[in-house]
Structure formats: structure tokens, C-alpha cells
């Protein structure tokens, strides 16, 4: 499985955020609360995507310097 591709997929994170939002509203919270949690999930996804990309870039630079 290509974890880099999975973790940086906007479709994955939007699906997760939408699912969580629906659960929150279903449990009786307001749409405002669901929107705030949705924003936190998407911000977290951005951080994860950045970390994965930087890690891959660093790994690529390391292998180039060894050659």
C-alpha cells in the first residue's frame, strides 16, 4: 500500500471529516461545532501531508548525497 499517497489524499481527509461531521450532528451537536471540528481535521491533514512530503524529500536528498 502506498501510504504516502493515502495520507496526502484530500479525498481521504474530506471523507473522514464529512463522516465525523455527520456523526457529531447526529449526536445532537450544532452545525457550528461540526464545522469547527471539520476545520481541525483538515488542518491536521495539512500538517500530516507536509510532514510526509518533507520526510520523502529529506530521504531523497540523503540517497542522492550517498551516490
Backbone as a printed PyTorch tensor [residue, N CA C, xyz], in Angstrom:
tensor([[[  0.8380,  -1.1770,   0.0000],
         [  0.0000,   0.0000,   0.0000],
         [  0.8840,   1.2420,   0.0000]],

        [[  0.5100,   2.2150,  -0.7760],
         [  1.2590,   3.4620,  -0.8900],
         [  0.7580,   4.4440,   0.1780]],

        [[  1.3880,   4.3890,   1.3700],
         [  0.9440,   5.2090,   2.4870],
         [  1.1000,   6.6910,   2.2190]],

        [[  2.1550,   7.0760,   1.5150],
         [  2.3560,   8.4950,   1.2010],
         [  1.1580,   9.0350,   0.4250]],

        [[  0.7620,   8.2850,  -0.5540],
         [ -0.3550,   8.7200,  -1.3900],
         [ -1.6580,   8.7450,  -0.5880]],

        [[ -1.8550,   7.7520,   0.2540],
         [ -3.0730,   7.6940,   1.0640],
         [ -3.1470,   8.8530,   2.0490]],

        [[ -2.0560,   9.0970,   2.7830],
         [ -2.0670,  10.1360,   3.8110],
         [ -2.1210,  11.5510,   3.2600]],

        [[ -1.7230,  11.7390,   2.0330],
         [ -1.7690,  13.0720,   1.4420],
         [ -2.9720,  13.2690,   0.5310]],

        [[ -3.8670,  12.2970,   0.5050],
         [ -5.0610,  12.3700,  -0.3420],
         [ -6.1000,  13.3050,   0.2740]],

        [[ -6.4530,  14.3630,  -0.4520],
         [ -7.5010,  15.2700,   0.0190],
         [ -8.8430,  14.5610,   0.0880]],

        [[ -9.0620,  13.6360,  -0.8270],
         [-10.3320,  12.8950,  -0.8210],
         [-10.4850,  12.0850,   0.4620]],

        [[ -9.4050,  11.4530,   0.9150],
         [ -9.4450,  10.6900,   2.1550],
         [ -9.8190,  11.5890,   3.3210]],

        [[ -9.1260,  12.7200,   3.4600],
         [ -9.3560,  13.6040,   4.5920],
         [-10.7250,  14.2610,   4.5340]],

        [[-11.2010,  14.6030,   3.3500],
         [-12.5510,  15.1510,   3.2430],
         [-13.5940,  14.0970,   3.6060]],

        [[-13.3580,  12.8770,   3.2220],
         [-14.2780,  11.7930,   3.5780],
         [-14.3170,  11.5820,   5.0880]],

        [[-13.1570,  11.5670,   5.7120],
         [-13.0870,  11.4080,   7.1660],
         [-13.7800,  12.5700,   7.8620]],

        [[-13.4870,  13.7860,   7.4220],
         [-14.0720,  14.9800,   8.0320],
         [-15.5900,  14.9920,   7.8630]],

        [[-16.0690,  14.6280,   6.6930],
         [-17.5160,  14.5920,   6.4570],
         [-18.1900,  13.5580,   7.3480]],

        [[-17.5790,  12.3910,   7.4540],
         [-18.1300,  11.3340,   8.3020],
         [-18.2110,  11.7920,   9.7550]],

        [[-17.1440,  12.3880,  10.2460],
         [-17.1220,  12.8620,  11.6330],
         [-18.1590,  13.9690,  11.8330]],

        [[-18.2740,  14.8680,  10.8720],
         [-19.2600,  15.9490,  10.9770],
         [-20.6810,  15.4100,  11.0680]],

        [[-20.9880,  14.4350,  10.2400],
         [-22.3290,  13.8350,  10.2750],
         [-22.5700,  13.1540,  11.6190]],

        [[-21.5650,  12.4630,  12.1390],
         [-21.7130,  11.8260,  13.4500],
         [-21.9570,  12.8550,  14.5480]],

        [[-21.2290,  13.9580,  14.4850],
         [-21.3770,  14.9960,  15.5060],
         [-22.7840,  15.5870,  15.4720]],

        [[-23.2710,  15.8960,  14.2820],
         [-24.6150,  16.4640,  14.1550],
         [-25.6640,  15.4280,  14.5740]],

        [[-25.4480,  14.1670,  14.2150],
         [-26.3730,  13.1040,  14.5880],
         [-26.4660,  12.9360,  16.0990]],

        [[-25.3770,  13.1990,  16.7860],
         [-25.3450,  13.0510,  18.2490],
         [-25.9090,  14.2650,  18.9710]],

        [[-26.3990,  15.2630,  18.2170],
         [-27.0830,  16.3860,  18.8500],
         [-26.2940,  17.6740,  18.9480]],

        [[-25.0830,  17.7150,  18.4440],
         [-24.3200,  18.9570,  18.4780],
         [-24.7690,  19.8720,  17.3390]],

        [[-24.3340,  21.1040,  17.3980],
         [-24.7250,  22.0860,  16.3880],
         [-23.8460,  21.9760,  15.1510]],

        [[-24.3110,  22.5700,  14.0720],
         [-23.5080,  22.6070,  12.8490],
         [-22.2460,  23.4330,  13.0500]],

        [[-22.3240,  24.4260,  13.9250],
         [-21.1440,  25.2430,  14.2230],
         [-20.0360,  24.3910,  14.8460]],

        [[-20.4000,  23.5410,  15.7760],
         [-19.4240,  22.6440,  16.3970],
         [-18.8360,  21.6980,  15.3580]],

        [[-19.7010,  21.1480,  14.5100],
         [-19.2330,  20.2410,  13.4640],
         [-18.2770,  20.9610,  12.5120]],

        [[-18.5710,  22.2000,  12.1730],
         [-17.6940,  22.9750,  11.2790],
         [-16.3300,  23.2210,  11.9130]],

        [[-16.3280,  23.5120,  13.1970],
         [-15.0550,  23.7410,  13.8910],
         [-14.2210,  22.4700,  13.9190]],

        [[-14.8460,  21.3440,  14.1670],
         [-14.1140,  20.0730,  14.1900],
         [-13.6410,  19.7130,  12.7850]],

        [[-14.4600,  19.9810,  11.7870],
         [-14.0680,  19.7680,  10.3900],
         [-12.8110,  20.5740,  10.0630]],

        [[-12.7790,  21.8270,  10.5010],
         [-11.6020,  22.6730,  10.2630],
         [-10.3610,  22.1050,  10.9550]],

        [[-10.5260,  21.5830,  12.1610],
         [ -9.3890,  20.9840,  12.8720],
         [ -8.8760,  19.7410,  12.1600]],

        [[ -9.7810,  18.9150,  11.6560],
         [ -9.3640,  17.7140,  10.9330],
         [ -8.5920,  18.1010,   9.6760]],

        [[ -9.0840,  19.0790,   8.9380],
         [ -8.4090,  19.4850,   7.7040],
         [ -7.0560,  20.1360,   7.9950]],

        [[ -6.9720,  20.8850,   9.0910],
         [ -5.6800,  21.4640,   9.4790],
         [ -4.6940,  20.3480,   9.8320]],

        [[ -5.1720,  19.3450,  10.5420],
         [ -4.3250,  18.2010,  10.8680],
         [ -3.8720,  17.4620,   9.6200]],

        [[ -4.7680,  17.3430,   8.6490],
         [ -4.4120,  16.6860,   7.3870],
         [ -3.3170,  17.4590,   6.6620]],

        [[ -3.3870,  18.7870,   6.7330],
         [ -2.3440,  19.6080,   6.1040],
         [ -0.9930,  19.3700,   6.7530]],

        [[ -0.9810,  19.2800,   8.0640],
         [  0.2690,  19.0280,   8.7900],
         [  0.8240,  17.6450,   8.4350]],

        [[ -0.0430,  16.6490,   8.3940],
         [  0.3970,  15.2910,   8.0490],
         [  0.9530,  15.2650,   6.6290]],

        [[  0.2560,  15.8980,   5.6940],
         [  0.7360,  15.9560,   4.3110],
         [  2.0920,  16.6270,   4.2080]],

        [[  2.2640,  17.7260,   4.9300],
         [  3.5390,  18.4430,   4.9200],
         [  4.6620,  17.5680,   5.4860]],

        [[  4.3870,  16.8970,   6.6140],
         [  5.4150,  16.0510,   7.2360],
         [  5.8130,  14.8940,   6.3230]],

        [[  4.8310,  14.2770,   5.6820],
         [  5.1370,  13.1690,   4.7690],
         [  5.9700,  13.6640,   3.5960]],

        [[  5.5770,  14.7960,   3.0220],
         [  6.3090,  15.3440,   1.8820],
         [  7.7390,  15.7200,   2.2660]],

        [[  7.9150,  16.3530,   3.4040],
         [  9.2590,  16.7370,   3.8570],
         [ 10.1190,  15.5050,   4.1540]],

        [[  9.5120,  14.4940,   4.7470],
         [ 10.2540,  13.2620,   5.0220],
         [ 10.7270,  12.5870,   3.7500]],

        [[  9.8650,  12.5520,   2.7570],
         [ 10.2520,  11.9550,   1.4760],
         [ 11.3240,  12.7850,   0.7750]],

        [[ 11.2080,  14.0930,   0.8720],
         [ 12.2090,  14.9730,   0.2780],
         [ 13.5650,  14.7850,   0.9640]],

        [[ 13.5570,  14.7260,   2.2840],
         [ 14.7960,  14.5020,   3.0290],
         [ 15.4120,  13.1490,   2.6900]],

        [[ 14.5700,  12.1290,   2.5670],
         [ 15.0680,  10.7980,   2.2220],
         [ 15.6770,  10.8100,   0.8240]],

        [[ 15.0620,  11.5310,  -0.1000],
         [ 15.5960,  11.6360,  -1.4590],
         [ 16.9270,  12.3630,  -1.4820]],

        [[ 17.0440,  13.4160,  -0.7030],
         [ 18.3080,  14.1650,  -0.6310],
         [ 19.4090,  13.3370,  -0.0080]],

        [[ 19.0630,  12.5200,   0.9670],
         [ 20.0590,  11.6690,   1.6230],
         [ 20.6010,  10.6340,   0.6560]],

        [[ 19.6960,  10.0180,  -0.1310],
         [ 20.1680,   8.9930,  -1.0650],
         [ 20.9900,   9.6000,  -2.1900]],

        [[ 20.7010,  10.8320,  -2.5850],
         [ 21.4880,  11.4990,  -3.6290],
         [ 22.8940,  11.8190,  -3.1320]],

        [[ 23.0120,  12.1890,  -1.8660],
         [ 24.3350,  12.5460,  -1.3170],
         [ 25.2140,  11.3110,  -1.1150]],

        [[ 24.5960,  10.1250,  -1.0320],
         [ 25.3740,   8.9020,  -0.8630],
         [ 25.9800,   8.4180,  -2.1720]],

        [[ 25.4660,   8.8860,  -3.2980],
         [ 25.9520,   8.3930,  -4.5860],
         [ 27.1600,   9.1330,  -5.0500]]])
